[in-house]
Amino acid sequence: MSAIVDGVEAFGFPMYQVPDVEADDVIGSIAPRAKQDPAIGQVLILTGDQDAFQLVDEAGKVQILIPSRKP
């Protein structure tokens, strides 16, 4: 397992994997559903892909965090 997967599991975050489907496609499918779910307070997407900004909503329920590429 990768260090990222280990970290996600250690914090107890939900993890979704779909064989043969890219992560950004999975995120793009889940985010709109999550923002409609009243049980979910906020959706924070950590990604380096700026295309994810299309998932942000005006209400601020879906937000994007892009990590710095500089050390």
Secondary structure, DSSP 8 states (H G I E B T S, - for coil): --HHHHHHHHHT------TTS-HHHHHHHHHHHHHH-TT---EEEE-S-GGGGGG--TTSSEEEE---S--
